[in-house]
Amino acid sequence: MLRIGSRGSRLALTQAELAADRLRGPGIEIALVPITTAGDRDRTKPFGEIGERGVFVKELEEALLDGRIDLAVHSAKDMTSTDTEGLVVGAYLPREDPRDALCGASEIEPGMRIGTASVRRRAQLLTLEPSLSIEPLRGNIDTRLRKRRERGLDAVVLAACGLDRLGLAEQIGHRFDPDVMLPEAGQGALALQVRAGEEELVTAVGDEETARRVEAERAVVAAIGGGCLAPIAAHHDGTTLTALVADPNGRWLERRTGDDPVALASELAALAA
C-alpha cells in the first residue's frame, strides 16, 4: 500500500489524485491520507504572521518523517526553498500553467479593489497601478471566489493552474504574462516529496525539464535568503531564469535575469538589504 499524504482541500486532493494516477500500476494499491496543516487551521492571519513559506507543508513533512505516509504531494510553490533534513523532492510532475490569473475582471484599472494574501502579488500589482486597493483575502479557491462576490471586490488574483485543475478556467479574466507579474518559485508544478533514499518510489513519473526549472527557481530564492523580508519571486521559462525583489507596497521593484542562481541572488539580496 502506497500512502500519499495531501492537504484536505478540494484542490489538494485533486492534485494528489493526479500523482496517484501516474503512480498506479500492477500490484500497486494507493491510499490518500488527508492531513490538516497550519495554513489550513488558521485562515485569518496573514501568511507573514504564521510563516509564509511552509505553512501548508510542515505537518505533511512530519507525517513523512514519522512513517505515517510514504510520500507527500505539494504545490511546489508552497515549499520552503531548501529541503528539510531527511526528506527530498523525488520527482516533479510536468509543470502546468505557472501564471497568475485575474478573476472578476479582464484587466487592471485604476482604483480597483483586488483581493490577495500574497505579498508578492501585492507588490507587483501596486507597481503596475499604485492606485489599487489591495485587500487581504485567504481561503481555498472556492472560498476566495465566493468572498470576492460577497465583499464586492473587483477582482482576486489566484494561480491559474489551480483554477485549471478544478475546471474553473472560465473564472479567469486575464492570465498575467511573467514579464508583467513574475510567478512564485515553483508555481504550476507538483512536487512529490519522499524520505531520503526512497526516491525510487517516484522517479519513474518525474519530469526532468520541470525539475531543472523549478530547482533553479528554488535555488535563487534560497540564496537570497529566507530571512529577506522583501517579496521575492523567481521563474525559469526554459531559457532564462528571472528573479525579483520588491517593496511590499510597490514603491520599488528590482528584476534581474541570468543563468547562475547564486550570482542572481547575490545581486538582488544586495538591493533588498
Secondary structure, DSSP 4 states (H G I P E B T S, - for coil): -EEEEE-SSHHHHHHHHHHHHHH--TT--EEEEE---HHHH--SS-HHHH-STTTTTHHHHHHHHHTS-SEEEEEGGGS-SSPPTTEEEEEEPPP----EEEES-SS--TT-EEE---HHHHHHHHHH-TT-EEE---S-HHHHHHHHHHHT-SEEEEEHHHHHHTT-GGGEEEE--TTTSPPPTTTT-EEEEEETT-GGGTGGG--HHHHHHHHHHHHHHHHH-TT--S-EEEEE-SS-EEEEEE-TTSS-EEEEEES-HHHHHHHHHHHH-
